[in-house]
Amino acid sequence: MFENDFCMALGKPAGLAAQGGAGVGVSLDSLLSQKYSPRPLLVHRLDRDTSGVILVAKSREAAVRFSALLSGGGRQGASAVKQYLGVCAGIPDPRQGIIRLKLEALGEARRKAPQESETRYKVLQAPDAGSAGDGLCFSLLELELGTGRMHQIRRHLARISCPLLGDDKYGDFPLNKRLRKELGLRRLLLHAWRLALPPAPPFLPEGLDIRAPLPDYFSPYLSGDI
């Protein structure tokens, strides 16, 4: 989606792990190592089931700089923007707000104490109940991370009883089964749609603002263009 001498912004499909590990055959990391030498370095991560834009750096120095930007280390208050689009069950109330919760650590950090977490959300579309099927109601949300806990968006929306559609870990399993049968739901409906970075000379003199179009499989759950 974008490339200069220091970085690339790539559109990752759902189902492709960003990094290798136990049980992972092919990953974005391994594909990059096959195509480039030296291998570009992942600056941040996306879950295997999340599609969308992801940034990789072409040198360790560039990776350190971009990582600092993504963690809020921009100059003069400038910082990165990472926004997601997701389709959830129901309609959050209120339709715009901030979810703040303590989340238990997962993975290798699971022995740590629960950590504060924050996700900002806004309802972009909220079709009337029944518009996508008898008794069904979905909302398209714009989501922005205030913190970066593992599976944070998925866990937050599940905790407010508006789980992401297609979430096979924290979601509404009977609803997912029904939607698989009626609308062909086979993917988690979460997409990293926008990545914006402030200028970072010499690596990114003019900054960056990349938007990744929603995959086609979101279409049955939308009420129109976004």
Secondary structure, 3 states (H helix, E strand, C coil): CEECCCEEEEEECCCCECCCCCCCCCEHHHHHHHHCCCCCEECCCCCCCCEEEEEEECCHHHHHHHHHHHCCCCHHHCCCEEEEEEEEECCCCCCEEEEEEEECCCHHHCCCCCEEEEEEEEEEECCCCCCCCCCCCEEEEEEEECCCCCCHHHHHHHHCCCCECCCCCCCCHHHHHHHHHHHCCCCCCEEEEEEEECCECCCECCCEEEECCCCHHHHHHCCCCC
